[in-house]
Amino acid sequence: MSEKSILTLEGVTKSFGPVTVIDGVTVHVRPGKVQVLLGENGAGKSTLIKMMSGVYQPDGGRILVDGKPVTLPDTNAAEALGIATIHQELNLVGSMSVAENICLGRMPRKFGLVDRRAMKSRARAALNLIGLDVDLDQPVGELGIARQQLVEIAKALSLNARMLILDEPTAALTNREIASLFAVVEDLRRKGVGMVFISHHLDEIATIGDSVSVLRDGKFIAEVPADTPEDELVRLMVGREISQQFPRRRDYDGPQQTLLEVQGLSTKGLIHDVSFSVRAGEVVSLAGLMGAGRTEVVRAIAGADPYASGTVKVRGTVLPKGDIGAAIRAGIGHVPEDRKVQGLVLGAAVNDNIGYATLASTAKGGVVDFAGQRRRAQDVADRLQIRMHNLDQAVGSLSGGNQQKAVFGRWIVAESTVLLLDEPTRGVDVGAKVEIYELINAITAAGGAVLMVSSELPEVLGMSDRILVMSGGHIAGELDADGATQDAVMSLAVRDIQRDLEDELMKDGS
């Protein structure tokens, strides 16, 4: 089989200290085929693609290109063999033009100066390979994420790449942008380019993949066709049946008191007169399109951003504006949209990250209770089953799902009763998602309240009690989750956009 492959990882192993993260894995990447790598966070996918791209070298096993053993001491060696990686965090210079980014590091020169005409010609030829028409002089940072990804792919193809590694390429894209990306992938497939594709979205696999290599705990489990039923893929990934994808339970039977009340919340140009409440034992979701104002509402409630007018009350007490400490003391916990930038100090230990919200409140005589913090952090890490070497491990080295659990753990230690969750399962695999959903159930069963922002409509419908749909910075409508449909949510989400478009058309017609 390897002689038909562009690249083969044959029985590769990789350890970091005493921990084996890849154990005897074999993966083939074939011309004109999309090989999906599937596994939970921490299963070893990132380590495998780093071996393919020359970032890591295997401790055992072999790497073969065109059936011949090779060593890939660095990324330059991989690129020289036609292997290119499109990372989730794109490797572009935002202030430089599209043409300059495509030719970066190998600018054509004439008389010792950059030959801009040749540079643009080379960049245009690369963009033509994927059918992308953009202004070559435009700073790449001004493009949307989807077009930046396509520029990155064009850059790789300009290096004569015959194998692309696509790491979570759809994570930040809209459905329309995903369709455009998949059209490019299909075109590359016809041209014989081999591809490795990583995604947490199981519904994408049958559309884009040819076959799937499933990993679990660093071991190869199976290679199966891409049209394998999702339930079977989940079973292979996690090693058990997951009977319910969205296991929402309403176990709270205490007083239906209002824990969070928002009245007339407004910020300049972003959100307008937003009012709602969340009761004990309840999950209320904020749904809507990107830019509708959902994150802005959550950050204002958490004290992270100031607001122009309105009030936020917790248990009937008005919170001061823009005061994170006051929000925490009132029982608010905030799991932000971007855990790496806003939720965690990546270079700090798991122990520290879990304890940041309670350093002051648990201090004794003004002295930090380090022993108590460590005990509480270990307890919550055990309860949440955070996979780590120990509490002193840098949180940035954990998988995405375990990083998210560490953020949740901080607010469990703080005994928060109102939890604000902004995209709580973004970039998290299906097994860890179910664990996070069970955390939400535990919070509401104990009488807490959850306000959740999610762009995944199945998640909104499956894990909510009520749904507030935002459009154009305000609440466009409210739906009971039990009877709501995706169409009903989207109808409210686009209502104001359609109305504004109609108004513009009427103006133009007059």
C-alpha positions as CSV (number, residue, x, y, z in Angstrom):
1,M,0.0,0.0,0.0
2,S,2.9,2.4,0.8
3,E,4.2,2.3,-2.8
4,K,1.0,4.0,-3.9
5,S,1.3,6.7,-1.2
6,I,2.8,10.1,-1.3
7,L,3.7,9.8,2.4
8,T,3.5,6.9,4.9
9,L,4.1,7.0,8.6
10,E,5.0,3.4,9.3
11,G,4.7,2.2,12.9
12,V,5.9,5.6,14.3
13,T,6.3,6.3,18.0
14,K,6.9,9.5,19.9
15,S,7.5,10.2,23.5
16,F,8.1,13.3,25.6
17,G,9.9,12.3,28.7
18,P,8.2,9.3,30.3
19,V,4.9,9.9,28.4
20,T,4.3,8.1,25.1
21,V,2.0,10.2,22.9
22,I,2.2,8.2,19.7
23,D,2.5,4.4,19.9
24,G,3.1,2.4,16.7
25,V,0.8,4.4,14.4
26,T,0.7,3.8,10.6
27,V,-1.0,6.3,8.3
28,H,-1.0,6.6,4.5
29,V,-1.6,9.8,2.4
30,R,-2.4,8.9,-1.2
31,P,-2.5,11.1,-4.4
32,G,-5.9,12.7,-5.0
33,K,-7.3,11.4,-1.7
34,V,-8.3,13.2,1.5
35,Q,-7.2,11.3,4.6
36,V,-9.1,12.4,7.7
37,L,-7.4,12.1,11.1
38,L,-10.0,11.7,13.8
39,G,-9.6,11.4,17.5
40,E,-10.4,13.2,20.8
41,N,-8.3,16.1,22.0
42,G,-5.0,14.5,23.1
43,A,-5.3,11.5,20.9
44,G,-2.1,12.4,19.0
45,K,-3.4,14.1,15.8
46,S,-1.2,17.2,16.3
47,T,1.9,15.1,17.0
48,L,1.3,13.0,13.9
49,I,1.0,16.0,11.6
50,K,4.1,17.6,13.2
51,M,6.0,14.4,12.2
52,M,4.7,14.7,8.7
53,S,5.8,18.3,8.4
54,G,9.3,18.0,10.0
55,V,8.5,19.7,13.3
56,Y,9.0,16.5,15.2
57,Q,11.1,13.4,14.4
58,P,9.7,10.0,15.3
59,D,11.5,8.0,18.1
60,G,10.7,4.8,16.3
61,G,9.2,3.6,13.0
62,R,9.8,5.1,9.6
63,I,8.6,7.9,7.3
64,L,8.4,7.0,3.7
65,V,7.9,9.4,0.7
66,D,7.0,7.7,-2.6
67,G,7.8,4.4,-0.8
68,K,11.4,5.4,0.1
69,P,12.6,6.0,3.7
70,V,13.4,9.6,4.4
71,T,14.2,11.8,7.4
72,L,12.5,15.2,7.9
73,P,14.8,17.1,10.2
74,D,12.8,20.4,9.7
75,T,10.0,22.0,7.9
76,N,12.2,23.0,5.0
77,A,13.0,19.4,4.3
78,A,9.3,18.6,4.2
79,E,8.5,21.5,1.9
80,A,11.4,20.4,-0.4
81,L,9.6,17.1,-0.8
82,G,6.3,18.8,-1.5
83,I,4.6,18.6,1.9
84,A,2.9,21.8,3.1
85,T,0.8,22.5,6.2
86,I,-2.1,25.0,6.6
87,H,-2.2,25.6,10.3
88,Q,-5.3,26.7,12.3
89,E,-3.3,29.8,13.2
90,L,-2.4,31.0,9.7
91,N,1.2,31.7,8.9
92,L,0.7,35.1,7.1
93,V,2.0,38.6,7.7
94,G,-1.1,40.7,7.9
95,S,0.5,44.0,7.0
96,M,2.1,42.6,3.8
97,S,0.3,42.3,0.5
98,V,-1.3,39.2,-0.8
99,A,1.5,38.9,-3.5
100,E,4.3,39.5,-0.9
101,N,2.8,36.8,1.4
102,I,2.7,34.2,-1.4
103,C,6.3,34.9,-2.4
104,L,7.6,35.5,1.2
105,G,11.1,34.1,1.6
106,R,11.7,33.6,-2.1
107,M,11.1,37.0,-3.7
108,P,12.1,37.2,-7.3
109,R,14.9,39.7,-7.8
110,K,16.3,41.8,-10.6
111,F,19.6,43.8,-10.3
112,G,19.5,43.0,-6.5
113,L,16.0,44.5,-6.0
114,V,12.7,42.8,-5.6
115,D,11.2,42.3,-9.1
116,R,7.6,43.3,-8.3
117,R,6.3,42.4,-11.7
118,A,7.6,38.9,-11.5
119,M,6.4,38.6,-7.9
120,K,2.8,39.6,-8.9
121,S,3.0,37.2,-11.9
122,R,4.0,34.3,-9.7
123,A,1.3,35.2,-7.1
124,R,-1.4,35.5,-9.7
125,A,-0.4,32.1,-11.1
126,A,-0.7,30.5,-7.7
127,L,-4.1,32.1,-7.0
128,N,-5.3,30.9,-10.4
129,L,-4.6,27.3,-9.3
130,I,-7.5,27.6,-6.7
131,G,-9.6,30.1,-8.6
132,L,-9.2,33.0,-6.1
133,D,-9.5,36.5,-7.5
134,V,-8.2,39.1,-5.0
135,D,-6.3,42.3,-5.2
136,L,-2.6,41.4,-5.2
137,D,-1.7,44.7,-3.5
138,Q,-4.3,44.4,-0.7
139,P,-2.8,43.7,2.8
140,V,-3.7,40.1,3.6
141,G,-4.8,41.1,7.1
142,E,-7.8,43.0,5.5
143,L,-9.1,39.7,4.0
144,G,-11.6,37.5,5.9
145,I,-10.3,34.3,7.5
146,A,-11.7,32.2,4.6
147,R,-9.8,34.1,2.0
148,Q,-6.6,34.2,4.1
149,Q,-6.8,30.4,4.3
150,L,-7.1,30.2,0.5
151,V,-4.1,32.6,0.2
152,E,-2.1,30.2,2.4
153,I,-3.1,27.2,0.2
154,A,-2.1,29.2,-2.9
155,K,1.3,29.9,-1.2
156,A,1.7,26.2,-0.6
157,L,0.9,25.3,-4.2
158,S,3.3,27.9,-5.4
159,L,6.0,25.8,-3.7
160,N,4.9,22.8,-5.8
161,A,3.3,21.1,-2.9
162,R,1.7,17.8,-3.8
163,M,0.5,17.1,-0.2
164,L,-1.4,19.5,2.0
165,I,-2.1,19.1,5.7
166,L,-5.2,21.0,6.7
167,D,-5.5,21.5,10.5
168,E,-9.0,22.5,11.5
169,P,-9.5,24.6,8.4
170,T,-13.2,25.1,8.9
171,A,-13.1,26.1,12.6
172,A,-13.8,29.8,12.1
173,L,-15.6,29.7,8.8
174,T,-19.3,30.3,7.9
175,N,-21.3,27.6,6.0
176,R,-20.8,29.5,2.8
177,E,-17.1,29.8,3.3
178,I,-16.8,26.1,4.1
179,A,-18.6,25.3,0.9
180,S,-16.1,27.5,-1.0
181,L,-13.1,25.8,0.7
182,F,-14.5,22.3,0.0
183,A,-14.9,23.3,-3.7
184,V,-11.1,24.1,-3.7
185,V,-10.3,20.8,-2.0
186,E,-12.3,18.9,-4.6
187,D,-10.4,20.7,-7.4
188,L,-7.1,19.8,-5.7
189,R,-8.2,16.2,-5.4
190,R,-8.9,16.1,-9.1
191,K,-5.3,17.4,-9.7
192,G,-3.8,14.6,-7.7
193,V,-2.9,16.5,-4.6
194,G,-3.0,14.3,-1.5
195,M,-4.5,15.9,1.7
196,V,-4.6,15.3,5.4
197,F,-7.7,16.8,7.0
198,I,-8.4,17.3,10.7
199,S,-11.8,18.4,11.9
200,H,-14.0,18.1,15.0
201,H,-17.1,18.4,12.9
202,L,-18.2,14.8,12.1
203,D,-20.8,16.0,9.6
204,E,-18.0,17.3,7.4
205,I,-16.2,14.0,7.1
206,A,-18.4,12.2,4.6
207,T,-18.5,15.3,2.4
208,I,-14.8,16.0,2.2
209,G,-13.0,12.7,3.1
210,D,-12.1,9.5,1.3
211,S,-11.0,7.5,4.3
212,V,-10.6,8.1,8.1
213,S,-7.7,7.1,10.4
214,V,-9.0,6.9,13.9
215,L,-6.7,7.5,16.9
216,R,-7.3,7.0,20.6
217,D,-4.8,7.7,23.3
218,G,-1.9,7.8,20.8
219,K,-2.7,4.4,19.2
220,F,-4.1,3.6,15.8
221,I,-7.6,2.2,16.2
222,A,-8.9,1.7,12.6
223,E,-9.0,3.0,9.1
224,V,-12.6,3.2,7.8
225,P,-14.4,4.8,4.8
226,A,-15.4,8.4,5.2
227,D,-19.1,7.6,4.9
228,T,-19.0,5.4,8.1
229,P,-22.0,6.4,10.3
230,E,-21.2,9.1,12.8
231,D,-22.3,6.9,15.7
232,E,-19.6,4.3,14.7
233,L,-17.0,7.0,14.3
234,V,-17.8,8.3,17.8
235,R,-17.5,4.8,19.3
236,L,-14.1,4.2,17.6
237,M,-12.9,7.6,18.9
238,V,-13.9,7.4,22.5
239,G,-14.1,3.6,23.0
240,R,-17.7,3.6,24.2
241,E,-21.2,4.3,23.0
242,I,-22.5,7.9,23.5
243,S,-26.2,7.4,23.6
244,Q,-27.1,11.1,23.6
245,Q,-25.2,13.8,21.8
246,F,-26.9,16.6,23.8
247,P,-27.8,15.0,27.2
248,R,-29.7,18.0,28.7
249,R,-31.4,17.1,32.0
250,R,-33.6,19.3,34.0
251,D,-33.0,17.9,37.5
252,Y,-33.5,21.1,39.6
253,D,-36.7,21.2,41.6
254,G,-35.9,24.1,43.9
255,P,-37.2,27.7,44.0
256,Q,-37.5,29.3,40.5
257,Q,-35.7,32.5,41.6
258,T,-34.2,34.9,39.1
259,L,-30.4,34.8,39.5
260,L,-29.4,37.0,36.6
261,E,-31.4,40.0,35.4
262,V,-30.4,42.3,32.5
263,Q,-32.4,45.4,31.8
264,G,-31.9,47.9,28.9
265,L,-28.3,47.0,28.3
266,S,-26.8,49.2,25.5
267,T,-23.3,50.0,24.2
268,K,-22.5,52.5,21.5
269,G,-23.1,51.0,18.1
270,L,-23.1,47.4,19.3
271,I,-26.0,46.3,21.5
272,H,-29.3,48.1,22.0
273,D,-31.8,47.9,24.9
274,V,-31.1,44.2,25.7
275,S,-33.3,42.8,28.5
276,F,-33.8,39.3,29.8
277,S,-33.4,37.1,32.9
278,V,-32.1,33.6,33.7
279,R,-33.6,31.6,36.6
280,A,-32.1,29.0,38.9
281,G,-31.7,25.6,37.2
282,E,-32.1,27.1,33.7
283,V,-29.9,27.2,30.6
284,V,-30.7,30.2,28.3
285,S,-28.9,30.5,25.0
286,L,-28.1,33.6,23.0
287,A,-28.3,32.6,19.3
288,G,-27.7,34.7,16.2
289,L,-25.3,35.3,13.4
290,M,-21.8,36.4,13.8
291,G,-21.8,40.1,14.7
292,A,-25.3,40.1,16.2
293,G,-23.9,41.3,19.6
294,R,-24.0,38.0,21.6
295,T,-20.4,38.1,22.8
296,E,-20.7,41.8,23.6
297,V,-23.6,41.1,25.9
298,V,-21.8,38.4,27.8
299,R,-18.6,40.5,28.2
300,A,-20.6,43.4,29.5
301,I,-22.4,41.2,32.1
302,A,-19.0,39.7,33.2
303,G,-17.6,43.2,33.7
304,A,-15.0,42.7,31.0
305,D,-16.3,45.6,28.9
306,P,-18.1,48.8,29.9
307,Y,-21.6,49.7,28.7
308,A,-23.4,52.9,28.1
309,S,-26.7,52.3,29.8
310,G,-28.8,49.6,31.5
311,T,-28.3,47.4,34.6
312,V,-27.1,44.0,35.5
313,K,-28.4,42.3,38.6
314,V,-27.4,39.1,40.3
315,R,-29.9,37.9,42.9
316,G,-31.5,41.4,42.8
317,T,-28.3,43.3,43.5
318,V,-27.1,45.8,40.9
319,L,-23.5,45.2,39.8
320,P,-21.2,48.1,39.0
321,K,-20.2,48.6,35.4
322,G,-16.9,47.3,34.1
323,D,-15.9,45.6,37.4
324,I,-14.7,42.0,36.9
325,G,-13.9,41.6,40.6
326,A,-17.4,42.7,41.6
327,A,-18.9,40.2,39.1
328,I,-16.8,37.4,40.5
329,R,-17.7,38.2,44.0
330,A,-21.4,38.2,43.0
331,G,-21.1,34.7,41.7
332,I,-20.5,35.2,38.0
333,G,-18.1,33.0,36.1
334,H,-17.1,33.7,32.6
335,V,-15.8,31.1,30.1
336,P,-14.8,33.4,27.2
337,E,-15.0,32.8,23.4
338,D,-11.2,32.6,23.0
339,R,-9.9,30.5,25.9
340,K,-6.2,30.8,24.8
341,V,-6.2,34.6,24.6
342,Q,-8.9,35.6,27.2
343,G,-9.4,32.6,29.4
344,L,-6.0,31.2,30.2
345,V,-2.4,32.1,30.9
346,L,-0.9,29.5,28.6
347,G,2.6,29.5,30.1
348,A,1.3,29.2,33.7
349,A,0.6,25.9,35.4
350,V,-2.8,24.2,35.5
351,N,-2.8,24.8,39.3
352,D,-2.4,28.5,38.8
353,N,-5.0,28.8,36.1
354,I,-7.6,27.1,38.1
355,G,-6.9,29.2,41.2
356,Y,-6.8,32.7,39.7
357,A,-10.3,33.7,40.6
358,T,-10.0,32.7,44.2
359,L,-6.5,34.0,45.2
360,A,-7.9,36.9,47.1
361,S,-11.0,35.3,48.5
362,T,-9.1,32.4,50.0
363,A,-6.1,34.3,51.3
364,K,-5.5,34.1,55.1
365,G,-4.4,37.3,56.7
366,G,-3.5,38.7,53.3
367,V,-1.3,35.7,52.5
368,V,-2.2,33.5,49.6
369,D,-3.2,30.0,50.7
370,F,-1.0,28.1,48.3
371,A,-1.5,24.7,49.9
372,G,-5.3,25.2,49.9
373,Q,-5.3,26.3,46.3
374,R,-3.4,23.3,45.3
375,R,-5.7,21.0,47.2
376,R,-8.8,22.6,45.6
377,A,-7.2,22.5,42.1
378,Q,-6.4,18.8,42.4
379,D,-9.9,18.0,43.6
380,V,-11.6,19.8,40.7
381,A,-9.1,18.4,38.2
382,D,-9.9,14.9,39.4
383,R,-13.7,15.6,39.3
384,L,-13.4,17.0,35.7
385,Q,-11.0,14.3,34.6
386,I,-8.5,16.8,33.2
387,R,-5.8,14.8,31.4
388,M,-2.4,16.1,32.5
389,H,0.9,14.9,33.9
390,N,0.4,16.9,37.1
391,L,-0.8,20.3,38.3
392,D,2.5,21.9,37.5
393,Q,2.2,21.2,33.8
394,A,1.7,24.4,31.6
395,V,-1.9,24.7,30.7
396,G,-1.0,25.6,27.2
397,S,0.4,22.1,26.6
398,L,-2.9,20.5,27.3
399,S,-5.4,19.5,24.6
400,G,-8.2,22.0,23.7
401,G,-10.8,20.0,25.6
402,N,-8.7,19.8,28.8
403,Q,-7.8,23.5,28.5
404,Q,-11.6,24.3,28.5
405,K,-12.1,22.0,31.5
406,A,-9.5,24.0,33.3
407,V,-11.4,27.2,32.7
408,F,-14.6,25.5,33.9
409,G,-12.6,24.3,37.0
410,R,-11.7,27.9,37.9
411,W,-15.4,28.8,38.3
412,I,-16.3,25.5,40.1
413,V,-13.6,26.3,42.7
414,A,-15.0,29.9,42.9
415,E,-18.5,28.3,43.5
416,S,-20.0,30.5,40.8
417,T,-23.7,30.3,40.6
418,V,-24.2,32.2,37.3
419,L,-22.0,30.9,34.5
420,L,-21.5,32.8,31.2
421,L,-20.4,30.4,28.5
422,D,-19.3,31.8,25.2
423,E,-18.8,29.1,22.5
424,P,-18.0,26.5,25.3
425,T,-17.4,23.6,23.0
426,R,-15.5,25.3,20.1
427,G,-12.5,23.3,19.0
428,V,-13.5,20.4,21.4
429,D,-14.0,16.8,20.3
430,V,-17.3,15.0,20.7
431,G,-16.3,13.1,23.8
432,A,-15.2,16.2,25.6
433,K,-18.3,18.0,24.4
434,V,-20.5,15.5,26.2
435,E,-18.4,15.9,29.4
436,I,-18.9,19.7,29.2
437,Y,-22.7,19.2,28.7
438,E,-22.7,17.1,31.8
439,L,-20.9,19.9,33.7
440,I,-23.7,22.3,32.6
441,N,-26.3,19.8,33.9
442,A,-24.5,19.5,37.2
443,I,-24.4,23.4,37.5
444,T,-28.1,23.7,36.9
445,A,-29.0,20.7,39.0
446,A,-27.3,22.5,41.9
447,G,-29.5,25.6,41.4
448,G,-27.1,27.5,39.2
449,A,-28.0,29.5,36.1
450,V,-26.2,29.3,32.7
451,L,-26.2,31.8,29.9
452,M,-24.7,30.2,26.8
453,V,-23.6,31.7,23.4
454,S,-23.2,29.1,20.7
455,S,-22.9,29.3,16.9
456,E,-23.9,25.6,16.6
457,L,-27.6,25.5,16.3
458,P,-27.9,21.7,17.2
459,E,-26.1,22.6,20.4
460,V,-28.4,25.5,21.1
461,L,-31.6,23.4,20.5
462,G,-30.2,20.4,22.4
463,M,-28.9,22.1,25.5
464,S,-31.2,25.0,26.2
465,D,-34.4,25.6,28.0
466,R,-35.1,29.0,26.4
467,I,-33.5,30.6,23.3
468,L,-33.0,34.3,22.9
469,V,-32.3,35.2,19.3
470,M,-30.2,38.3,18.6
471,S,-30.1,40.3,15.4
472,G,-28.5,43.7,14.8
473,G,-27.6,44.1,18.5
474,H,-30.9,43.5,20.1
475,I,-33.2,40.6,21.1
476,A,-35.3,39.7,18.0
477,G,-37.4,37.1,19.7
478,E,-37.6,34.3,22.3
479,L,-38.2,30.6,21.7
480,D,-39.0,27.7,23.9
481,A,-36.2,25.1,23.1
482,D,-38.6,22.2,23.2
483,G,-40.6,23.4,20.2
484,A,-37.9,25.4,18.4
485,T,-36.4,24.5,15.1
486,Q,-33.2,25.6,13.3
487,D,-35.4,27.4,10.7
488,A,-37.3,29.3,13.4
489,V,-34.0,30.5,15.0
490,M,-32.6,31.5,11.6
491,S,-35.8,33.3,10.6
492,L,-35.4,35.6,13.7
493,A,-31.6,35.9,13.3
494,V,-31.9,37.3,9.7
495,R,-35.2,39.3,10.2
496,D,-33.5,42.7,10.8
497,I,-31.0,42.1,8.0
498,Q,-33.8,41.4,5.6
499,R,-35.8,44.5,6.8
500,D,-32.7,46.7,6.4
501,L,-32.1,45.4,2.9
502,E,-35.7,46.0,2.0
503,D,-35.4,49.6,3.4
504,E,-32.3,50.2,1.3
505,L,-34.0,48.8,-1.8
506,M,-37.0,51.1,-1.2
507,K,-34.6,54.1,-0.9
508,D,-32.9,53.2,-4.1
509,G,-36.2,52.8,-5.8
510,S,-37.4,56.2,-4.7
